[in-house]
Amino acid sequence: PGVIVSCVGVGFIGSLHVRRASRSTPAAGACGRAPGRRPRSILVGPVGAEYRDVLESLAADRRCRDRVQFTDVVSDEEYHDWLRRVGVLAQLRRTSNGESSAAACDAIATGTPLVVTDMGAFSDLPDAVAAKVAHGATADELARHLESLALDPVRRAEMIEAQAGYAEANSYDAAAEALLVALLGADRLRPAALAPTR
Protein backbone atom coordinates (compact mmCIF):
# COMPACT_ATOMS: atom_id res chain seq x y z
CA PRO A 1 0.00 0.00 0.00
CA GLY A 2 1.07 3.57 -0.56
CA VAL A 3 2.40 3.02 -4.06
CA ILE A 4 0.21 4.00 -6.98
CA VAL A 5 1.37 3.09 -10.47
CA SER A 6 4.88 2.47 -9.15
CA CYS A 7 5.22 5.87 -7.52
CA VAL A 8 4.64 7.38 -4.12
CA GLY A 9 1.07 8.62 -3.96
CA VAL A 10 0.20 11.87 -2.20
CA GLY A 11 -3.52 12.41 -1.71
CA PHE A 12 -5.38 15.64 -1.10
CA ILE A 13 -8.86 14.77 0.13
CA GLY A 14 -11.70 17.25 0.31
CA SER A 15 -13.59 19.92 -1.56
CA LEU A 16 -11.29 22.63 -2.87
CA HIS A 17 -12.28 26.04 -4.15
CA VAL A 18 -10.60 28.90 -6.00
CA ARG A 19 -10.35 31.11 -2.91
CA ARG A 20 -7.61 28.80 -1.65
CA ALA A 21 -5.47 29.13 -4.75
CA SER A 22 -2.08 30.85 -4.62
CA ARG A 23 1.42 30.54 -6.03
CA SER A 24 2.21 28.29 -3.08
CA THR A 25 -0.61 25.87 -3.83
CA PRO A 26 0.65 22.54 -2.49
CA ALA A 27 -1.00 20.18 -4.95
CA ALA A 28 1.04 21.56 -7.82
CA GLY A 29 4.07 22.62 -5.80
CA ALA A 30 4.66 19.33 -4.06
CA CYS A 31 4.98 17.39 -7.29
CA GLY A 32 7.69 19.66 -8.67
CA ARG A 33 10.40 18.69 -6.19
CA ALA A 34 12.73 15.74 -5.90
CA PRO A 35 14.28 15.30 -9.36
CA GLY A 36 14.37 11.65 -10.34
CA ARG A 37 11.31 10.78 -8.26
CA ARG A 38 7.78 10.83 -9.62
CA PRO A 39 5.29 11.54 -6.81
CA ARG A 40 1.68 12.12 -7.78
CA SER A 41 -0.77 14.60 -6.30
CA ILE A 42 -4.29 13.19 -6.32
CA LEU A 43 -7.15 15.50 -5.41
CA VAL A 44 -10.05 13.34 -4.31
CA GLY A 45 -13.44 15.04 -4.33
CA PRO A 46 -14.99 17.98 -6.17
CA VAL A 47 -12.66 20.81 -7.20
CA GLY A 48 -14.08 24.13 -8.41
CA ALA A 49 -13.45 24.80 -12.11
CA GLU A 50 -11.51 28.03 -11.51
CA TYR A 51 -9.30 26.42 -8.87
CA ARG A 52 -8.68 23.43 -11.09
CA ASP A 53 -7.54 25.78 -13.87
CA VAL A 54 -5.11 27.44 -11.45
CA LEU A 55 -3.75 24.08 -10.28
CA GLU A 56 -3.33 22.81 -13.82
CA SER A 57 -1.51 26.02 -14.77
CA LEU A 58 0.82 25.77 -11.76
CA ALA A 59 1.51 22.11 -12.48
CA ALA A 60 2.24 22.92 -16.11
CA ASP A 61 4.66 25.67 -15.00
CA ARG A 62 6.48 23.09 -12.87
CA ARG A 63 6.37 20.53 -15.68
CA CYS A 64 4.42 17.99 -13.67
CA ARG A 65 0.88 18.31 -15.04
CA ASP A 66 0.85 14.59 -15.83
CA ARG A 67 1.31 13.87 -12.12
CA VAL A 68 -1.66 15.88 -10.82
CA GLN A 69 -4.88 13.89 -10.91
CA PHE A 70 -8.45 15.04 -10.21
CA THR A 71 -11.08 12.44 -9.33
CA ASP A 72 -14.08 14.81 -9.09
CA VAL A 73 -17.03 13.41 -7.12
CA VAL A 74 -16.46 9.85 -5.86
CA SER A 75 -18.65 7.30 -4.13
CA ASP A 76 -18.07 6.35 -0.49
CA GLU A 77 -16.48 3.11 -1.68
CA GLU A 78 -14.10 4.94 -4.04
CA TYR A 79 -13.25 7.49 -1.32
CA HIS A 80 -12.27 4.77 1.16
CA ASP A 81 -10.37 2.95 -1.57
CA TRP A 82 -8.27 6.09 -2.12
CA LEU A 83 -7.63 6.31 1.63
CA ARG A 84 -6.20 2.80 1.52
CA ARG A 85 -4.13 3.41 -1.65
CA VAL A 86 -2.35 6.69 -1.05
CA GLY A 87 1.07 6.73 0.61
CA VAL A 88 0.48 10.03 2.39
CA LEU A 89 -2.70 12.04 2.80
CA ALA A 90 -2.55 15.81 3.23
CA GLN A 91 -5.46 17.62 4.88
CA LEU A 92 -4.59 21.31 4.78
CA ARG A 93 -6.46 24.40 5.92
CA ARG A 94 -6.00 28.13 5.51
CA THR A 95 -8.64 28.95 8.11
CA SER A 96 -10.35 27.07 10.90
CA ASN A 97 -13.41 27.60 13.07
CA GLY A 98 -12.24 24.85 15.40
CA GLU A 99 -14.07 22.13 13.51
CA SER A 100 -12.58 18.69 13.06
CA SER A 101 -11.96 17.09 9.67
CA ALA A 102 -13.86 13.98 8.62
CA ALA A 103 -11.12 13.20 6.08
CA ALA A 104 -8.42 13.37 8.76
CA CYS A 105 -10.48 11.16 11.09
CA ASP A 106 -11.08 8.71 8.25
CA ALA A 107 -7.35 8.64 7.50
CA ILE A 108 -6.55 7.87 11.14
CA ALA A 109 -9.21 5.14 11.28
CA THR A 110 -7.97 3.64 8.01
CA GLY A 111 -4.29 3.85 8.92
CA THR A 112 -3.23 6.35 6.27
CA PRO A 113 -0.08 8.40 7.00
CA LEU A 114 -1.30 11.95 7.49
CA VAL A 115 0.02 15.50 7.12
CA VAL A 116 -2.11 18.34 8.50
CA THR A 117 -1.91 22.08 9.01
CA ASP A 118 -0.93 22.86 12.61
CA MET A 119 -4.07 24.80 13.52
CA GLY A 120 -7.51 24.32 15.02
CA ALA A 121 -8.49 20.75 15.89
CA PHE A 122 -5.46 19.42 13.99
CA SER A 123 -3.17 20.89 16.66
CA ASP A 124 -4.74 18.55 19.22
CA LEU A 125 -3.65 15.45 17.32
CA PRO A 126 -0.57 13.72 18.78
CA ASP A 127 2.57 14.20 16.69
CA ALA A 128 2.85 10.42 16.37
CA VAL A 129 -0.58 10.30 14.67
CA ALA A 130 -0.19 13.17 12.18
CA ALA A 131 2.75 15.17 10.88
CA LYS A 132 2.07 18.90 11.17
CA VAL A 133 3.10 21.74 8.90
CA ALA A 134 3.02 25.37 9.95
CA HIS A 135 0.07 27.51 8.91
CA GLY A 136 1.22 29.49 5.88
CA ALA A 137 3.89 26.96 4.89
CA THR A 138 5.16 27.42 1.34
CA ALA A 139 4.80 24.75 -1.32
CA ASP A 140 8.49 23.88 -0.95
CA GLU A 141 8.18 23.56 2.84
CA LEU A 142 5.14 21.34 2.45
CA ALA A 143 6.91 19.28 -0.19
CA ARG A 144 9.77 18.63 2.22
CA HIS A 145 7.33 17.36 4.85
CA LEU A 146 5.51 15.15 2.35
CA GLU A 147 8.74 13.85 0.85
CA SER A 148 10.23 13.11 4.27
CA LEU A 149 7.21 11.04 5.31
CA ALA A 150 6.63 9.40 1.94
CA LEU A 151 10.23 8.17 1.70
CA ASP A 152 10.46 6.86 5.26
CA PRO A 153 8.69 3.48 5.52
CA VAL A 154 9.66 3.05 9.18
CA ARG A 155 8.11 6.39 10.13
CA ARG A 156 4.97 5.61 8.13
CA ALA A 157 4.63 2.22 9.84
CA GLU A 158 5.07 3.84 13.26
CA MET A 159 2.43 6.43 12.40
CA ILE A 160 -0.03 3.76 11.27
CA GLU A 161 0.50 1.89 14.55
CA ALA A 162 -0.01 5.10 16.56
CA GLN A 163 -3.15 5.88 14.57
CA ALA A 164 -4.63 2.47 15.41
CA GLY A 165 -4.11 3.08 19.13
CA TYR A 166 -5.48 6.61 18.90
CA ALA A 167 -8.56 5.48 16.97
CA GLU A 168 -9.29 2.75 19.52
CA ALA A 169 -8.84 5.11 22.47
CA ASN A 170 -11.15 7.68 20.86
CA SER A 171 -13.89 5.37 19.58
CA TYR A 172 -17.58 5.86 20.34
CA ASP A 173 -17.35 2.96 22.79
CA ALA A 174 -14.45 4.61 24.63
CA ALA A 175 -16.31 7.94 24.72
CA ALA A 176 -19.47 6.26 26.07
CA GLU A 177 -17.49 4.49 28.78
CA ALA A 178 -15.75 7.72 29.78
CA LEU A 179 -19.14 9.43 30.02
CA LEU A 180 -20.50 6.67 32.23
CA VAL A 181 -17.45 6.91 34.50
CA ALA A 182 -17.95 10.67 34.73
CA LEU A 183 -21.65 10.28 35.57
CA LEU A 184 -21.56 7.23 37.83
CA GLY A 185 -18.00 7.14 39.09
CA ALA A 186 -15.56 4.33 38.38
CA ASP A 187 -16.44 2.46 41.60
CA ARG A 188 -20.14 2.29 40.63
CA LEU A 189 -19.52 1.26 37.04
CA ARG A 190 -20.35 -2.44 36.77
CA PRO A 191 -20.99 -4.67 33.75
CA ALA A 192 -24.68 -4.69 34.72
CA ALA A 193 -24.77 -0.94 34.22
CA LEU A 194 -23.71 -1.43 30.61
CA ALA A 195 -26.20 -4.20 29.88
CA PRO A 196 -29.17 -3.25 27.68
CA THR A 197 -32.53 -3.01 29.42
CA ARG A 198 -35.37 -5.28 28.32
C-alpha positions as CSV (number, residue, x, y, z in Angstrom):
1,P,0.0,0.0,0.0
2,G,1.1,3.6,-0.6
3,V,2.4,3.0,-4.1
4,I,0.2,4.0,-7.0
5,V,1.4,3.1,-10.5
6,S,4.9,2.5,-9.1
7,C,5.2,5.9,-7.5
8,V,4.6,7.4,-4.1
9,G,1.1,8.6,-4.0
10,V,0.2,11.9,-2.2
11,G,-3.5,12.4,-1.7
12,F,-5.4,15.6,-1.1
13,I,-8.9,14.8,0.1
14,G,-11.7,17.2,0.3
15,S,-13.6,19.9,-1.6
16,L,-11.3,22.6,-2.9
17,H,-12.3,26.0,-4.2
18,V,-10.6,28.9,-6.0
19,R,-10.3,31.1,-2.9
20,R,-7.6,28.8,-1.7
21,A,-5.5,29.1,-4.8
22,S,-2.1,30.9,-4.6
23,R,1.4,30.5,-6.0
24,S,2.2,28.3,-3.1
25,T,-0.6,25.9,-3.8
26,P,0.7,22.5,-2.5
27,A,-1.0,20.2,-4.9
28,A,1.0,21.6,-7.8
29,G,4.1,22.6,-5.8
30,A,4.7,19.3,-4.1
31,C,5.0,17.4,-7.3
32,G,7.7,19.7,-8.7
33,R,10.4,18.7,-6.2
34,A,12.7,15.7,-5.9
35,P,14.3,15.3,-9.4
36,G,14.4,11.7,-10.3
37,R,11.3,10.8,-8.3
38,R,7.8,10.8,-9.6
39,P,5.3,11.5,-6.8
40,R,1.7,12.1,-7.8
41,S,-0.8,14.6,-6.3
42,I,-4.3,13.2,-6.3
43,L,-7.1,15.5,-5.4
44,V,-10.0,13.3,-4.3
45,G,-13.4,15.0,-4.3
46,P,-15.0,18.0,-6.2
47,V,-12.7,20.8,-7.2
48,G,-14.1,24.1,-8.4
49,A,-13.5,24.8,-12.1
50,E,-11.5,28.0,-11.5
51,Y,-9.3,26.4,-8.9
52,R,-8.7,23.4,-11.1
53,D,-7.5,25.8,-13.9
54,V,-5.1,27.4,-11.4
55,L,-3.7,24.1,-10.3
56,E,-3.3,22.8,-13.8
57,S,-1.5,26.0,-14.8
58,L,0.8,25.8,-11.8
59,A,1.5,22.1,-12.5
60,A,2.2,22.9,-16.1
61,D,4.7,25.7,-15.0
62,R,6.5,23.1,-12.9
63,R,6.4,20.5,-15.7
64,C,4.4,18.0,-13.7
65,R,0.9,18.3,-15.0
66,D,0.8,14.6,-15.8
67,R,1.3,13.9,-12.1
68,V,-1.7,15.9,-10.8
69,Q,-4.9,13.9,-10.9
70,F,-8.5,15.0,-10.2
71,T,-11.1,12.4,-9.3
72,D,-14.1,14.8,-9.1
73,V,-17.0,13.4,-7.1
74,V,-16.5,9.9,-5.9
75,S,-18.6,7.3,-4.1
76,D,-18.1,6.3,-0.5
77,E,-16.5,3.1,-1.7
78,E,-14.1,4.9,-4.0
79,Y,-13.3,7.5,-1.3
80,H,-12.3,4.8,1.2
81,D,-10.4,3.0,-1.6
82,W,-8.3,6.1,-2.1
83,L,-7.6,6.3,1.6
84,R,-6.2,2.8,1.5
85,R,-4.1,3.4,-1.6
86,V,-2.4,6.7,-1.0
87,G,1.1,6.7,0.6
88,V,0.5,10.0,2.4
89,L,-2.7,12.0,2.8
90,A,-2.5,15.8,3.2
91,Q,-5.5,17.6,4.9
92,L,-4.6,21.3,4.8
93,R,-6.5,24.4,5.9
94,R,-6.0,28.1,5.5
95,T,-8.6,28.9,8.1
96,S,-10.3,27.1,10.9
97,N,-13.4,27.6,13.1
98,G,-12.2,24.9,15.4
99,E,-14.1,22.1,13.5
100,S,-12.6,18.7,13.1
101,S,-12.0,17.1,9.7
102,A,-13.9,14.0,8.6
103,A,-11.1,13.2,6.1
104,A,-8.4,13.4,8.8
105,C,-10.5,11.2,11.1
106,D,-11.1,8.7,8.2
107,A,-7.4,8.6,7.5
108,I,-6.6,7.9,11.1
109,A,-9.2,5.1,11.3
110,T,-8.0,3.6,8.0
111,G,-4.3,3.9,8.9
112,T,-3.2,6.4,6.3
113,P,-0.1,8.4,7.0
114,L,-1.3,11.9,7.5
115,V,0.0,15.5,7.1
116,V,-2.1,18.3,8.5
117,T,-1.9,22.1,9.0
118,D,-0.9,22.9,12.6
119,M,-4.1,24.8,13.5
120,G,-7.5,24.3,15.0
121,A,-8.5,20.7,15.9
122,F,-5.5,19.4,14.0
123,S,-3.2,20.9,16.7
124,D,-4.7,18.5,19.2
125,L,-3.6,15.4,17.3
126,P,-0.6,13.7,18.8
127,D,2.6,14.2,16.7
128,A,2.8,10.4,16.4
129,V,-0.6,10.3,14.7
130,A,-0.2,13.2,12.2
131,A,2.7,15.2,10.9
132,K,2.1,18.9,11.2
133,V,3.1,21.7,8.9
134,A,3.0,25.4,10.0
135,H,0.1,27.5,8.9
136,G,1.2,29.5,5.9
137,A,3.9,27.0,4.9
138,T,5.2,27.4,1.3
139,A,4.8,24.7,-1.3
140,D,8.5,23.9,-0.9
141,E,8.2,23.6,2.8
142,L,5.1,21.3,2.5
143,A,6.9,19.3,-0.2
144,R,9.8,18.6,2.2
145,H,7.3,17.4,4.9
146,L,5.5,15.1,2.3
147,E,8.7,13.8,0.9
148,S,10.2,13.1,4.3
149,L,7.2,11.0,5.3
150,A,6.6,9.4,1.9
151,L,10.2,8.2,1.7
152,D,10.5,6.9,5.3
153,P,8.7,3.5,5.5
154,V,9.7,3.1,9.2
155,R,8.1,6.4,10.1
156,R,5.0,5.6,8.1
157,A,4.6,2.2,9.8
158,E,5.1,3.8,13.3
159,M,2.4,6.4,12.4
160,I,0.0,3.8,11.3
161,E,0.5,1.9,14.6
162,A,0.0,5.1,16.6
163,Q,-3.2,5.9,14.6
164,A,-4.6,2.5,15.4
165,G,-4.1,3.1,19.1
166,Y,-5.5,6.6,18.9
167,A,-8.6,5.5,17.0
168,E,-9.3,2.7,19.5
169,A,-8.8,5.1,22.5
170,N,-11.1,7.7,20.9
171,S,-13.9,5.4,19.6
172,Y,-17.6,5.9,20.3
173,D,-17.4,3.0,22.8
174,A,-14.5,4.6,24.6
175,A,-16.3,7.9,24.7
176,A,-19.5,6.3,26.1
177,E,-17.5,4.5,28.8
178,A,-15.7,7.7,29.8
179,L,-19.1,9.4,30.0
180,L,-20.5,6.7,32.2
181,V,-17.4,6.9,34.5
182,A,-17.9,10.7,34.7
183,L,-21.7,10.3,35.6
184,L,-21.6,7.2,37.8
185,G,-18.0,7.1,39.1
186,A,-15.6,4.3,38.4
187,D,-16.4,2.5,41.6
188,R,-20.1,2.3,40.6
189,L,-19.5,1.3,37.0
190,R,-20.3,-2.4,36.8
191,P,-21.0,-4.7,33.7
192,A,-24.7,-4.7,34.7
193,A,-24.8,-0.9,34.2
194,L,-23.7,-1.4,30.6
195,A,-26.2,-4.2,29.9
196,P,-29.2,-3.3,27.7
197,T,-32.5,-3.0,29.4
198,R,-35.4,-5.3,28.3
